[in-house]
Amino acid sequence: MVGTSRGSTRSRASKSSTENSPIRKPNQMLRKDKTRDRSLIRIFSVNIKFLLGFGIIAFAISLFFINSLIKPMEKPQKPRVITPLPAPKLMDLPMFQGDHRESLYWGTYRPQVYFGVRARTPQSLVAGLMWLGVKNGRYFMRHVCQDSDELKQYGWTSHNGRDYGHQFLIEQTMTLTTHFLKSKDRGSGYGGDWAVRIGVQSDESMSDEEMLNTAHLFFYVGDESGKGLTLGSGVSDIHGDSILASGSRSDIGNWQLHLFSEDVSGVHYSGFKTPHIHNLSDVVQANLAVQARKFGHLLLSDSSDDSPNILVFQISARIPVKADIVLLSGTSARDSRVEERASRLKGTSLTSLLSEKQNEFDNKFKKSFSLSDELGLDPVTVGKAALGNMLGGIGYFFGQSKISHPSTSALNAGDNSVLYWPAELYTAVPSRPFFPRGFLWDEGFHQLLIWRWDIYISLDIIGHWLDLMNIDGWIPRELILGSEALSKVPEEFVLQHPTNGNPPTLFLTLRDLISKLKKEKFAATEARDISVFLDRAFVRLEAWFKWFNTTQAGKERGSYYWHGRDTSTTRELNPKTLSSGLDDYPRASHPNGDERHVDLRCWMHLAADSMHSIAELLKMDKDIQQEYSLTAKLLSDFEVLNQMHLDAANGAYCDYGNHTEKVQLTWKIVETGAKRELLRQVLEKPVLQLVPHLGYVSLFPFILRLIPPHSWILESQLEFISNRSILWTDFGLRSLSKTSSMYMKRNTEHDPPYWRGPIWIPLNYLIVSSLHHYSQEPGPYRERAKTIYNELRSNLIRNIVGNYKRTGYLWEQYDQKKGKGKGARLFTGWTATVLLIMAEAYPEV
């Protein structure tokens, strides 16, 4: 409009000047006066229009500048990637409130330390244990779980996930034990009270040397909110007053920490004011070092910062040592019964309670898993340790994930990341020393075990994960929340990429629950609550499914591929596929949009079939049921599956993509100097083809039971599994065939083979499950499947149990040549599925 007004004014001004030219018409002078008058009116009219146009222009310019000044002060629009899904939260369901929430409020929810307690709240009161270990005549502080401490063995031998656990920690010169017990008694505050019994025994072969026969324990309590703690009088007279510390919080009220021990004559202490608890062992060591230099002894300074939020108590005594430490909540209440409650959680009374809880655990274990007597005692011991460490490894975390996001606004100027919303996560962890945090695809395997023990803990964990979904239906594949979790992760691995997924293994558990519901395997209350959970979860599961179905879809209908592979790498022999969970398992040599990944197609079938089953169970609209039914039918279409992924020459399923086998790593001198680097060299132009690497990925149609029991392809699959030149070993199935050009090849100079040969238990578990399935199905290969099933199951149990007896640990993976445990140890995440193999408890897929 502004441009039109200015144009009109110019045209009118031009016409006016023509009428006033010196060439006059004959009668012009006769109308002189009238012409002058009309001319004045005309000029006046033109000026008004000109001024009006000018005013509009000026107004527009003013608006522009005002908007420019105001706009920077406006709050930038939140990126979609950090916008939560607008749906009711699962954690708001009544089943997770009230008694359930309070019963799980306190726990050993700090899996990254050898022993730690916290509450399920962001700014919790926390407690933990440190001690001085001895090696080669030197002291070393123990606190955070790490392999460099070289403990001979440690872990929970039993834990019920709620109010009891027993753990042992075998040092070079002594053995420590921790018994954890919770109690909800009349007068206690929210969450109740808890006690830990710490025991220390020495190796009988040790000499009388003072260093080897004295235990130095450090028990601490800290408030993450920074609130000051009060030192108790028990530090100066432990036998006259048992109170070490006290404080007050809004959640549990006033609280007291007590120490009871006949073996301890005195306590030393130090108080610290610090927002950081994850590096507490460094702070304590620094305090001890100063004392050693000044006074020649390893005793805390008996001093404190003003208003400390952390108090550390040193208990030094001759071995053997036994000490009961008790935290009482709600101590200011009129009817708090402090002395009575404290007395119940110490000495012989505590011994009796611990014995009762251990018997309950043993009885429930027997009922839940029904291990055959033919297995013997050793597998039962390992099974209990697998379960105990899984449940004892459950953690609570709170914080914000760091998410990859292009720097397009002032919201994250100069940075390619944004922070997810503040969130909590209650989850099992794969490994306390190596991976003490949440991993999405691991969690599906964890819950196959946990739901069989405690359905409500399992639903609680699944609900926490689903509540982390953003508006697009994406869930971060790895959750690193809070300073303690972040302290264990290198910076380059913290960033999460919203274009990348992870196998939706939670559907393994959900599909299993649905099957058991249909078979009426749950009590009435449990069945109702599972149905309520599924009904609330459906909108989130649907968003998750649609995220996969759109962002990970391939070019052809019914095809999918894992996004996130590096298309320009010069250092990787085969670009990793981290989003698949199988990391360096070989895919097409040259990633692009033409890829088709057979494992993801099978995961999508599981997801679609599960969604259909949930919709059917909840009697949802027929349209919803039909939508997922049709998708599941498409993805289970045997003919289409074979057209896309079958190598008909040998009956093997393969990925498809732009690929060449002629790729190698070669040492080259980089241009910037004389430094040598191992770089990728491509010796042949890649072409679109089936990727000829046989391994776990090749078995996914078998794993998800998409192969008809009468098909000749099933016979081929059984041959691959049982052939020693391909996957079979005496210890389990290797991850990649010996015939593959990538078998046991390094992926980079610094990346040894990971999923290129070693034996992984979760995939073996799924394969054993399907062997069991096909051994029950009528068909020509039934007996063959049964024979392979029995032998593979026996091999896995024997090797894992044997490794545990020799080393004291469950391992991340097992060597395919000798069966030796390798990778991370105390890997009691999905390796714990060995218990399900022992129990022959398999998922319904």
Solvent accessible surface area in square Angstrom, and as a share of the most:
residue,aa,sasa,rsa
1,M,194,0.87
2,V,42,0.24
3,G,55,0.53
4,T,100,0.58
5,S,36,0.23
6,R,124,0.45
7,G,26,0.25
8,S,38,0.24
9,T,17,0.10
10,R,158,0.58
11,S,69,0.45
12,R,103,0.37
13,A,51,0.39
14,S,69,0.45
15,K,138,0.59
16,S,23,0.15
17,S,73,0.47
18,T,98,0.57
19,E,89,0.40
20,N,101,0.52
21,S,44,0.28
22,P,123,0.77
23,I,158,0.80
24,R,143,0.52
25,K,145,0.61
26,P,138,0.87
27,N,63,0.32
28,Q,46,0.20
29,M,105,0.47
30,L,156,0.78
31,R,103,0.38
32,K,97,0.41
33,D,95,0.49
34,K,140,0.59
35,T,57,0.33
36,R,121,0.44
37,D,79,0.41
38,R,147,0.54
39,S,22,0.14
40,L,111,0.55
41,I,120,0.61
42,R,87,0.32
43,I,86,0.44
44,F,133,0.56
45,S,43,0.28
46,V,30,0.17
47,N,73,0.37
48,I,88,0.45
49,K,81,0.34
50,F,111,0.46
51,L,115,0.57
52,L,116,0.58
53,G,5,0.04
54,F,121,0.51
55,G,36,0.35
56,I,61,0.31
57,I,31,0.16
58,A,40,0.31
59,F,131,0.54
60,A,47,0.36
61,I,88,0.45
62,S,53,0.35
63,L,90,0.45
64,F,134,0.56
65,F,119,0.49
66,I,89,0.45
67,N,83,0.42
68,S,49,0.32
69,L,133,0.66
70,I,81,0.41
71,K,126,0.53
72,P,107,0.68
73,M,151,0.67
74,E,98,0.44
75,K,185,0.78
76,P,57,0.36
77,Q,170,0.76
78,K,107,0.45
79,P,17,0.11
80,R,143,0.52
81,V,13,0.08
82,I,18,0.09
83,T,35,0.20
84,P,51,0.32
85,L,20,0.10
86,P,110,0.69
87,A,19,0.15
88,P,81,0.51
89,K,89,0.38
90,L,0,0.00
91,M,24,0.11
92,D,92,0.48
93,L,5,0.03
94,P,107,0.67
95,M,27,0.12
96,F,4,0.02
97,Q,70,0.31
98,G,53,0.51
99,D,124,0.64
100,H,22,0.10
101,R,68,0.25
102,E,36,0.16
103,S,48,0.31
104,L,0,0.00
105,Y,8,0.03
106,W,3,0.01
107,G,4,0.03
108,T,9,0.05
109,Y,9,0.03
110,R,4,0.02
111,P,3,0.02
112,Q,7,0.03
113,V,2,0.01
114,Y,0,0.00
115,F,2,0.01
116,G,3,0.03
117,V,0,0.00
118,R,16,0.06
119,A,1,0.01
120,R,5,0.02
121,T,26,0.15
122,P,52,0.33
123,Q,93,0.41
124,S,0,0.00
125,L,3,0.01
126,V,2,0.01
127,A,1,0.01
128,G,0,0.00
129,L,0,0.00
130,M,0,0.00
131,W,0,0.00
132,L,11,0.06
133,G,0,0.00
134,V,9,0.05
135,K,62,0.26
136,N,135,0.69
137,G,52,0.50
138,R,157,0.57
139,Y,62,0.23
140,F,71,0.30
141,M,19,0.09
142,R,6,0.02
143,H,4,0.02
144,V,32,0.18
145,C,0,0.00
146,Q,76,0.34
147,D,45,0.23
148,S,91,0.59
149,D,9,0.05
150,E,79,0.36
151,L,2,0.01
152,K,105,0.45
153,Q,32,0.14
154,Y,6,0.02
155,G,3,0.03
156,W,4,0.02
157,T,39,0.23
158,S,2,0.01
159,H,7,0.03
160,N,26,0.13
161,G,6,0.06
162,R,63,0.23
163,D,34,0.17
164,Y,3,0.01
165,G,0,0.00
166,H,40,0.18
167,Q,0,0.00
168,F,35,0.15
169,L,0,0.00
170,I,47,0.24
171,E,3,0.02
172,Q,49,0.22
173,T,15,0.09
174,M,10,0.05
175,T,43,0.25
176,L,0,0.00
177,T,38,0.22
178,T,0,0.00
179,H,42,0.19
180,F,1,0.00
181,L,5,0.03
182,K,20,0.08
183,S,14,0.09
184,K,123,0.52
185,D,36,0.19
186,R,152,0.56
187,G,22,0.22
188,S,18,0.11
189,G,13,0.12
190,Y,77,0.29
191,G,5,0.05
192,G,0,0.00
193,D,1,0.01
194,W,2,0.01
195,A,1,0.01
196,V,0,0.00
197,R,21,0.08
198,I,0,0.00
199,G,13,0.13
200,V,0,0.00
201,Q,112,0.50
202,S,37,0.24
203,D,58,0.30
204,E,173,0.78
205,S,97,0.63
206,M,54,0.24
207,S,64,0.41
208,D,129,0.67
209,E,94,0.42
210,E,108,0.48
211,M,43,0.19
212,L,29,0.14
213,N,19,0.10
214,T,21,0.12
215,A,1,0.00
216,H,21,0.09
217,L,1,0.00
218,F,0,0.00
219,F,0,0.00
220,Y,1,0.00
221,V,0,0.00
222,G,0,0.00
223,D,1,0.01
224,E,49,0.22
225,S,62,0.40
226,G,23,0.23
227,K,101,0.43
228,G,29,0.28
229,L,12,0.06
230,T,82,0.47
231,L,61,0.30
232,G,10,0.10
233,S,65,0.42
234,G,0,0.00
235,V,21,0.12
236,S,100,0.64
237,D,78,0.40
238,I,14,0.07
239,H,123,0.55
240,G,59,0.57
241,D,50,0.26
242,S,21,0.14
243,I,39,0.20
244,L,0,0.00
245,A,0,0.00
246,S,29,0.19
247,G,16,0.15
248,S,46,0.30
249,R,31,0.11
250,S,125,0.81
251,D,38,0.20
252,I,4,0.02
253,G,27,0.26
254,N,58,0.30
255,W,1,0.00
256,Q,35,0.16
257,L,0,0.00
258,H,10,0.05
259,L,1,0.01
260,F,40,0.17
261,S,16,0.10
262,E,167,0.75
263,D,66,0.34
264,V,2,0.01
265,S,103,0.66
266,G,33,0.32
267,V,10,0.06
268,H,56,0.25
269,Y,36,0.14
270,S,1,0.01
271,G,3,0.03
272,F,23,0.09
273,K,101,0.43
274,T,25,0.14
275,P,113,0.71
276,H,87,0.39
277,I,12,0.06
278,H,53,0.24
279,N,52,0.26
280,L,0,0.00
281,S,16,0.10
282,D,86,0.45
283,V,43,0.25
284,V,0,0.00
285,Q,78,0.35
286,A,56,0.44
287,N,26,0.14
288,L,6,0.03
289,A,41,0.32
290,V,55,0.31
291,Q,20,0.09
292,A,37,0.29
293,R,182,0.66
294,K,140,0.60
295,F,128,0.53
296,G,66,0.63
297,H,75,0.33
298,L,48,0.24
299,L,44,0.22
300,L,3,0.01
301,S,32,0.21
302,D,63,0.33
303,S,57,0.37
304,S,56,0.36
305,D,68,0.35
306,D,131,0.68
307,S,67,0.43
308,P,13,0.08
309,N,2,0.01
310,I,0,0.00
311,L,1,0.00
312,V,0,0.00
313,F,0,0.00
314,Q,0,0.00
315,I,1,0.01
316,S,30,0.19
317,A,12,0.09
318,R,134,0.49
319,I,19,0.09
320,P,84,0.53
321,V,4,0.03
322,K,101,0.43
323,A,0,0.00
324,D,6,0.03
325,I,0,0.00
326,V,0,0.00
327,L,1,0.00
328,L,0,0.00
329,S,0,0.00
330,G,10,0.10
331,T,18,0.11
332,S,78,0.50
333,A,51,0.40
334,R,247,0.90
335,D,73,0.38
336,S,11,0.07
337,R,50,0.18
338,V,31,0.18
339,E,151,0.68
340,E,97,0.43
341,R,3,0.01
342,A,5,0.04
343,S,56,0.36
344,R,97,0.35
345,L,2,0.01
346,K,68,0.29
347,G,34,0.33
348,T,123,0.72
349,S,42,0.27
350,L,2,0.01
351,T,65,0.38
352,S,57,0.37
353,L,30,0.15
354,L,13,0.06
355,S,59,0.38
356,E,93,0.42
357,K,44,0.19
358,Q,51,0.23
359,N,86,0.44
360,E,96,0.43
361,F,3,0.01
362,D,43,0.22
363,N,101,0.52
364,K,80,0.34
365,F,6,0.02
366,K,156,0.66
367,K,172,0.73
368,S,37,0.24
369,F,6,0.03
370,S,83,0.54
371,L,27,0.14
372,S,53,0.34
373,D,141,0.73
374,E,166,0.75
375,L,36,0.18
376,G,34,0.33
377,L,152,0.76
378,D,59,0.31
379,P,13,0.08
380,V,41,0.24
381,T,77,0.45
382,V,1,0.01
383,G,0,0.00
384,K,46,0.19
385,A,2,0.02
386,A,0,0.00
387,L,0,0.00
388,G,0,0.00
389,N,7,0.04
390,M,2,0.01
391,L,3,0.02
392,G,2,0.02
393,G,2,0.02
394,I,4,0.02
395,G,0,0.00
396,Y,5,0.02
397,F,12,0.05
398,F,68,0.29
399,G,13,0.13
400,Q,72,0.32
401,S,4,0.03
402,K,61,0.26
403,I,0,0.00
404,S,24,0.16
405,H,37,0.17
406,P,88,0.56
407,S,49,0.32
408,T,106,0.61
409,S,52,0.34
410,A,88,0.68
411,L,73,0.36
412,N,13,0.07
413,A,74,0.58
414,G,85,0.82
415,D,66,0.34
416,N,96,0.49
417,S,8,0.05
418,V,11,0.06
419,L,97,0.48
420,Y,2,0.01
421,W,32,0.11
422,P,79,0.50
423,A,11,0.08
424,E,50,0.22
425,L,0,0.00
426,Y,0,0.00
427,T,0,0.00
428,A,0,0.00
429,V,6,0.04
430,P,2,0.01
431,S,1,0.01
432,R,6,0.02
433,P,8,0.05
434,F,86,0.36
435,F,52,0.22
436,P,1,0.01
437,R,16,0.06
438,G,0,0.00
439,F,30,0.12
440,L,3,0.01
441,W,13,0.05
442,D,8,0.04
443,E,0,0.00
444,G,0,0.00
445,F,0,0.00
446,H,0,0.00
447,Q,0,0.00
448,L,0,0.00
449,L,0,0.00
450,I,0,0.00
451,W,23,0.08
452,R,36,0.13
453,W,10,0.04
454,D,16,0.08
455,I,10,0.05
456,Y,45,0.17
457,I,0,0.00
458,S,0,0.00
459,L,0,0.00
460,D,0,0.00
461,I,0,0.00
462,I,0,0.00
463,G,0,0.00
464,H,4,0.02
465,W,0,0.00
466,L,0,0.00
467,D,13,0.07
468,L,3,0.02
469,M,0,0.00
470,N,2,0.01
471,I,50,0.25
472,D,57,0.30
473,G,0,0.00
474,W,3,0.01
475,I,4,0.02
476,P,0,0.00
477,R,52,0.19
478,E,13,0.06
479,L,3,0.01
480,I,6,0.03
481,L,4,0.02
482,G,24,0.23
483,S,56,0.36
484,E,25,0.11
485,A,1,0.01
486,L,76,0.38
487,S,65,0.42
488,K,49,0.21
489,V,13,0.08
490,P,70,0.44
491,E,119,0.53
492,E,127,0.57
493,F,119,0.50
494,V,12,0.07
495,L,55,0.27
496,Q,7,0.03
497,H,83,0.37
498,P,33,0.21
499,T,88,0.51
500,N,23,0.12
501,G,4,0.04
502,N,3,0.02
503,P,0,0.00
504,P,1,0.01
505,T,1,0.00
506,L,0,0.00
507,F,1,0.01
508,L,2,0.01
509,T,0,0.00
510,L,0,0.00
511,R,40,0.15
512,D,0,0.00
513,L,0,0.00
514,I,0,0.00
515,S,10,0.07
516,K,34,0.14
517,L,20,0.10
518,K,104,0.44
519,K,112,0.48
520,E,150,0.67
521,K,134,0.57
522,F,30,0.12
523,A,63,0.48
524,A,91,0.70
525,T,74,0.43
526,E,51,0.23
527,A,28,0.22
528,R,143,0.52
529,D,14,0.07
530,I,1,0.00
531,S,34,0.22
532,V,62,0.36
533,F,0,0.00
534,L,0,0.00
535,D,83,0.43
536,R,65,0.24
537,A,0,0.00
538,F,12,0.05
539,V,67,0.38
540,R,4,0.02
541,L,0,0.00
542,E,34,0.15
543,A,19,0.15
544,W,4,0.01
545,F,9,0.04
546,K,94,0.40
547,W,13,0.04
548,F,4,0.02
549,N,53,0.27
550,T,98,0.57
551,T,50,0.29
552,Q,0,0.00
553,A,39,0.30
554,G,17,0.17
555,K,151,0.64
556,E,90,0.40
557,R,192,0.70
558,G,10,0.10
559,S,2,0.01
560,Y,10,0.04
561,Y,36,0.14
562,W,1,0.00
563,H,46,0.21
564,G,55,0.53
565,R,19,0.07
566,D,65,0.34
567,T,101,0.59
568,S,91,0.58
569,T,23,0.13
570,T,76,0.44
571,R,124,0.45
572,E,20,0.09
573,L,10,0.05
574,N,1,0.01
575,P,1,0.00
576,K,53,0.23
577,T,1,0.01
578,L,79,0.39
579,S,4,0.03
580,S,2,0.01
581,G,5,0.05
582,L,3,0.01
583,D,28,0.15
584,D,5,0.03
585,Y,3,0.01
586,P,2,0.01
587,R,0,0.00
588,A,0,0.00
589,S,0,0.00
590,H,43,0.19
591,P,15,0.09
592,N,52,0.27
593,G,27,0.26
594,D,38,0.20
595,E,3,0.01
596,R,26,0.09
597,H,0,0.00
598,V,0,0.00
599,D,1,0.01
600,L,0,0.00
601,R,0,0.00
602,C,0,0.00
603,W,2,0.01
604,M,0,0.00
605,H,17,0.08
606,L,1,0.01
607,A,2,0.01
608,A,0,0.00
609,D,29,0.15
610,S,0,0.00
611,M,0,0.00
612,H,41,0.18
613,S,5,0.03
614,I,0,0.00
615,A,0,0.00
616,E,79,0.35
617,L,46,0.23
618,L,40,0.20
619,K,174,0.74
620,M,40,0.18
621,D,97,0.50
622,K,158,0.67
623,D,112,0.58
624,I,51,0.26
625,Q,22,0.10
626,Q,107,0.47
627,E,81,0.36
628,Y,1,0.00
629,S,20,0.13
630,L,100,0.50
631,T,28,0.16
632,A,8,0.06
633,K,134,0.57
634,L,41,0.20
635,L,0,0.00
636,S,39,0.25
637,D,57,0.30
638,F,47,0.20
639,E,119,0.53
640,V,38,0.22
641,L,0,0.00
642,N,31,0.16
643,Q,129,0.57
644,M,14,0.06
645,H,0,0.00
646,L,24,0.12
647,D,41,0.21
648,A,72,0.56
649,A,101,0.79
650,N,67,0.35
651,G,0,0.00
652,A,0,0.00
653,Y,0,0.00
654,C,4,0.03
655,D,6,0.03
656,Y,47,0.18
657,G,0,0.00
658,N,31,0.16
659,H,1,0.00
660,T,2,0.01
661,E,71,0.32
662,K,112,0.48
663,V,16,0.09
664,Q,77,0.34
665,L,38,0.19
666,T,40,0.23
667,W,109,0.38
668,K,81,0.34
669,I,108,0.55
670,V,27,0.16
671,E,180,0.81
672,T,135,0.79
673,G,38,0.36
674,A,92,0.72
675,K,138,0.59
676,R,131,0.48
677,E,27,0.12
678,L,25,0.13
679,L,32,0.16
680,R,33,0.12
681,Q,56,0.25
682,V,60,0.34
683,L,97,0.48
684,E,78,0.35
685,K,170,0.72
686,P,23,0.14
687,V,86,0.50
688,L,86,0.43
689,Q,62,0.28
690,L,52,0.26
691,V,3,0.02
692,P,68,0.43
693,H,6,0.03
694,L,24,0.12
695,G,0,0.00
696,Y,0,0.00
697,V,4,0.02
698,S,3,0.02
699,L,1,0.00
700,F,1,0.01
701,P,0,0.00
702,F,0,0.00
703,I,5,0.02
704,L,4,0.02
705,R,45,0.16
706,L,17,0.09
707,I,3,0.01
708,P,54,0.34
709,P,37,0.23
710,H,123,0.55
711,S,17,0.11
712,W,128,0.45
713,I,3,0.02
714,L,2,0.01
715,E,92,0.41
716,S,19,0.13
717,Q,0,0.00
718,L,2,0.01
719,E,83,0.37
720,F,15,0.06
721,I,0,0.00
722,S,26,0.17
723,N,45,0.23
724,R,134,0.49
725,S,63,0.41
726,I,19,0.10
727,L,2,0.01
728,W,12,0.04
729,T,5,0.03
730,D,56,0.29
731,F,46,0.19
732,G,0,0.00
733,L,0,0.00
734,R,16,0.06
735,S,0,0.00
736,L,0,0.00
737,S,0,0.00
738,K,102,0.43
739,T,94,0.55
740,S,11,0.07
741,S,50,0.32
742,M,8,0.04
743,Y,41,0.16
744,M,64,0.28
745,K,100,0.42
746,R,107,0.39
747,N,1,0.00
748,T,19,0.11
749,E,66,0.30
750,H,142,0.63
751,D,49,0.25
752,P,77,0.48
753,P,23,0.14
754,Y,69,0.26
755,W,3,0.01
756,R,0,0.00
757,G,0,0.00
758,P,0,0.00
759,I,0,0.00
760,W,3,0.01
761,I,1,0.00
762,P,0,0.00
763,L,1,0.00
764,N,0,0.00
765,Y,0,0.00
766,L,5,0.02
767,I,0,0.00
768,V,0,0.00
769,S,2,0.01
770,S,0,0.00
771,L,0,0.00
772,H,54,0.24
773,H,53,0.24
774,Y,4,0.01
775,S,5,0.03
776,Q,98,0.44
777,E,55,0.25
778,P,88,0.55
779,G,27,0.26
780,P,89,0.56
781,Y,35,0.13
782,R,96,0.35
783,E,117,0.53
784,R,109,0.40
785,A,0,0.00
786,K,95,0.40
787,T,77,0.45
788,I,4,0.02
789,Y,8,0.03
790,N,76,0.39
791,E,84,0.38
792,L,0,0.00
793,R,40,0.15
794,S,56,0.36
795,N,9,0.05
796,L,0,0.00
797,I,12,0.06
798,R,130,0.47
799,N,14,0.07
800,I,1,0.01
801,V,11,0.06
802,G,17,0.17
803,N,1,0.01
804,Y,27,0.10
805,K,131,0.55
806,R,165,0.60
807,T,47,0.28
808,G,7,0.07
809,Y,1,0.00
810,L,2,0.01
811,W,37,0.13
812,E,9,0.04
813,Q,6,0.03
814,Y,1,0.00
815,D,28,0.15
816,Q,5,0.02
817,K,149,0.63
818,K,163,0.69
819,G,0,0.00
820,K,142,0.60
821,G,6,0.06
822,K,60,0.26
823,G,48,0.46
824,A,4,0.03
825,R,41,0.15
826,L,3,0.01
827,F,5,0.02
828,T,7,0.04
829,G,0,0.00
830,W,9,0.03
831,T,0,0.00
832,A,0,0.00
833,T,0,0.00
834,V,0,0.00
835,L,0,0.00
836,L,0,0.00
837,I,0,0.00
838,M,3,0.01
839,A,23,0.18
840,E,80,0.36
841,A,20,0.15
842,Y,22,0.09
843,P,2,0.01
844,E,58,0.26
845,V,31,0.18
